[in-house]
Amino acid sequence: MQRELARQFLYDMMLARQFEQAAADQYQQGNIAGFLHLYPGEEAVAVGSLRAADAGDYVVSTYREHVHAMVKGITPRAVMAELFGKATGCSGGYGGSMHLFDREKRFLGGYAIVGETFPVAIGVGYWLRMTGQNDVVYCFFGDGAANQGTFHESLNMAALWKLPVLFICENNHYQIGTEIHRHTAVPEIWRHTTPYGIPGKRVDGMDVAAVYDATRDALAFVRAGNGPMLLECDTYRYRGHSMADSGAYRSALEVQELMARDPVRTFRERALAEGWIRETEIADIEKQVQETVADAVQFAEQSPDPDDVRKDVYAEPFRLYGGSR
Amino acid sequence: MRSRHANLGHEPVTVRARELKVWEALNLALDEAMAADEAVFILGEDVGLYGGSYRVTQGLYAKYGEWRVRDTPISENSFTGLGVGAALVGGRPIVEIMTVNFALLALDAIINMAAKLRYMSGGQFTVPLVVRMPGGVARQLAAQHSQRLEHTLLNVPGLRVVVPGTPQDSYWQLTQAIECDDPVIVLEHELLYNDSGPFDAEAEPLPLHAAAVRREGRDLTLIAWHRMVGVALEAAETLAGEGIEAEVIDLRSLRPLDLPVLVKSVEKTHHALVVEEDCRFAGAGAEIAASLHEAAFGALDAPVERVAGLDVPTPYNGLLEQASIPDAGAVVGTALRILTPRV
């Protein structure tokens, strides 16, 4: 592996871990409100998959999307400010944690209704195919979303018209509090693509290098005009579904077992063992990450609130005033 | 090349006639918009090879090909959401939902997505999406195929809802909806598609959301849209025989509502009656009446009333079906009561 890539993976994942911890702290302090869904445990999925993307590729993501947004290029400042609801946030303070957007970075949003990312992504894919563009659209979803009608409807259309969509399942084994064996008859999500003739593959979602390699292969397949593909990343979230959820439905033993496979620590150990990175570089990253997150929090704290509640409901003013005709 | 499929033999409407049917006017608007802008494309059930359930997309599949006139599977939520996704990145999709009843399956795409993405993204994205859907009580289609959806769509900030009822308005308003950068719901009425009316492609269009006075009068304002405009005009004719001059306003748009035109009329007539096909309780008529009371209470000599559909699912039986929606007789009866001086 290239040293630079290994360093990037480690930086991204350490930043993600630190950023989400800061978000949790700020939530506890009352600076962040609403629903806040955090990503610890799942870092390898966003980092491995999105580091394989081209700048022109689009991303449609879920409500647990802070890390996707940052890896796609939205700054930690803009994401944290959005969590604070500030005017400097990437959605101007109008979206919040679940609705991060950046037109320039081709980040098409976090969607907070489970199963919405599928139709949005096939719409982007339809437009790309119709206009002959070579970009790919990423469609993130969780294991719970695989039981929405839109999953099957959209897989069908994506396959029917060979749309350039890469479906990425972040299988963290729980739809809020219901474990996958209790919500899905066939819990291997990758197998759900079979009736649509879409290649599906399962990858270790705790291994950033494995996710990266699988994504590169999948992107090559999709970009070559073969139609969609689905990657199921087997992962885990350490926290509850959101800050409002203690996660009491899981045993402490289960969480401990999964933490033993922690994607950040295991990759750090491997990178050191393989000689991809040195301890001193890791210490530098640690310092850089802490400074970046502290700066993001400070930026969010000091930013102004948005002040126009009526802005951007419509793109154009209404034209009224008819009369005799 | 002529296809073995009969529908491919039909051409889009091209005649700049002085008279067109509503479906022909809609077809002409679609054809012109597609010719003018390659970002415009159509998708929906049977819009392509079949030519559309009400012929509105006739001839367009042969002319523009399958990528711009896309026959979809029966997956309303996902193909409407597909339109939202394409609109975010440069497309100008026109989604046809076969009837408003099926649009209930697509409300996530319409209400949770299309209406909110501009606002939630802090104004970064626009959603230039048109969703066309026929609805209303037609001919004995029973409760699941006879609904009106105005009440639901009106209450959604971010949507525009227009209700063209004439060939001229159908052409103008569909053209304007396609040009608009916001999501526009175009509600069409199943019984109006084959209505003929005067048509002038060169005439200066009314704005998308402007109401139109269809008949002038001094005694009472009848407010209606879609097929109820015809019912109101019929009632006005009868009332004229009684010496009562009713003004008939075709709203043309429900969100936004062209309230200034209603206020101006009521300042002249001092009486208003909303004629609505939809069920009375919490329908669009309730909003219209409330808005008019707030805006023009001082001008009113009597409360704004509603003649509306009964609060029942639409029955299959033809006689019962007719009894469930307003007719001119009911409008005349209520108008006479409103105008009778109270002792």
Chai-1 contact restraints between the chains, C-beta under 6 A:
chainA,res_idxA,chainB,res_idxB,connection_type,confidence,min_distance_angstrom,max_distance_angstrom,comment,restraint_id
A,S91,B,S121,contact,1.0,0.0,6.0,A-B,restraint_1
A,S91,B,G122,contact,1.0,0.0,6.0,A-B,restraint_2
A,G92,B,G122,contact,1.0,0.0,6.0,A-B,restraint_3
A,Y94,B,Y119,contact,1.0,0.0,6.0,A-B,restraint_4
A,Y94,B,M120,contact,1.0,0.0,6.0,A-B,restraint_5
A,Y94,B,G122,contact,1.0,0.0,6.0,A-B,restraint_6
A,G95,B,M120,contact,1.0,0.0,6.0,A-B,restraint_7
A,H99,B,M120,contact,1.0,0.0,6.0,A-B,restraint_8
A,F101,B,S121,contact,1.0,0.0,6.0,A-B,restraint_9
A,F101,B,Q124,contact,1.0,0.0,6.0,A-B,restraint_10
A,R103,B,Q124,contact,1.0,0.0,6.0,A-B,restraint_11
A,L108,B,L88,contact,1.0,0.0,6.0,A-B,restraint_12
A,I113,B,N112,contact,1.0,0.0,6.0,A-B,restraint_13
A,P119,B,S78,contact,1.0,0.0,6.0,A-B,restraint_14
A,P119,B,G81,contact,1.0,0.0,6.0,A-B,restraint_15
A,P119,B,L82,contact,1.0,0.0,6.0,A-B,restraint_16
A,V120,B,G81,contact,1.0,0.0,6.0,A-B,restraint_17
A,V120,B,G85,contact,1.0,0.0,6.0,A-B,restraint_18
A,I122,B,L82,contact,1.0,0.0,6.0,A-B,restraint_19
A,G123,B,L82,contact,1.0,0.0,6.0,A-B,restraint_20
A,G123,B,V84,contact,1.0,0.0,6.0,A-B,restraint_21
A,G123,B,G85,contact,1.0,0.0,6.0,A-B,restraint_22
A,G123,B,A86,contact,1.0,0.0,6.0,A-B,restraint_23
A,V124,B,G85,contact,1.0,0.0,6.0,A-B,restraint_24
A,V124,B,V89,contact,1.0,0.0,6.0,A-B,restraint_25
A,Y126,B,L82,contact,1.0,0.0,6.0,A-B,restraint_26
A,Y126,B,A86,contact,1.0,0.0,6.0,A-B,restraint_27
A,W127,B,A86,contact,1.0,0.0,6.0,A-B,restraint_28
A,W127,B,V89,contact,1.0,0.0,6.0,A-B,restraint_29
A,W127,B,G91,contact,1.0,0.0,6.0,A-B,restraint_30
A,M130,B,W67,contact,1.0,0.0,6.0,A-B,restraint_31
A,T150,B,N77,contact,1.0,0.0,6.0,A-B,restraint_32
A,T150,B,S78,contact,1.0,0.0,6.0,A-B,restraint_33
A,E153,B,S75,contact,1.0,0.0,6.0,A-B,restraint_34
A,E153,B,S78,contact,1.0,0.0,6.0,A-B,restraint_35
A,S154,B,S78,contact,1.0,0.0,6.0,A-B,restraint_36
A,N156,B,P73,contact,1.0,0.0,6.0,A-B,restraint_37
A,D312,B,R118,contact,1.0,0.0,6.0,A-B,restraint_38
A,D312,B,Y119,contact,1.0,0.0,6.0,A-B,restraint_39
A,D312,B,G123,contact,1.0,0.0,6.0,A-B,restraint_40
A,V313,B,Y119,contact,1.0,0.0,6.0,A-B,restraint_41
A,V313,B,P157,contact,1.0,0.0,6.0,A-B,restraint_42
A,V313,B,G158,contact,1.0,0.0,6.0,A-B,restraint_43
A,Y314,B,D182,contact,1.0,0.0,6.0,A-B,restraint_44
A,A315,B,T126,contact,1.0,0.0,6.0,A-B,restraint_45
A,A315,B,D181,contact,1.0,0.0,6.0,A-B,restraint_46
A,A315,B,D182,contact,1.0,0.0,6.0,A-B,restraint_47
A,E316,B,D181,contact,1.0,0.0,6.0,A-B,restraint_48
A,F318,B,H209,contact,1.0,0.0,6.0,A-B,restraint_49
A,F318,B,P256,contact,1.0,0.0,6.0,A-B,restraint_50
A,R319,B,P207,contact,1.0,0.0,6.0,A-B,restraint_51
A,R319,B,H209,contact,1.0,0.0,6.0,A-B,restraint_52
A,L320,B,H209,contact,1.0,0.0,6.0,A-B,restraint_53
A,L320,B,A210,contact,1.0,0.0,6.0,A-B,restraint_54
A,L320,B,D258,contact,1.0,0.0,6.0,A-B,restraint_55
A,Y321,B,A210,contact,1.0,0.0,6.0,A-B,restraint_56
A,Y321,B,P260,contact,1.0,0.0,6.0,A-B,restraint_57
A,G322,B,L206,contact,1.0,0.0,6.0,A-B,restraint_58
A,G322,B,A210,contact,1.0,0.0,6.0,A-B,restraint_59
A,G322,B,A211,contact,1.0,0.0,6.0,A-B,restraint_60
A,G322,B,A212,contact,1.0,0.0,6.0,A-B,restraint_61
A,G322,B,D258,contact,1.0,0.0,6.0,A-B,restraint_62
A,G322,B,V261,contact,1.0,0.0,6.0,A-B,restraint_63
A,S324,B,V213,contact,1.0,0.0,6.0,A-B,restraint_64
A,R325,B,A212,contact,1.0,0.0,6.0,A-B,restraint_65
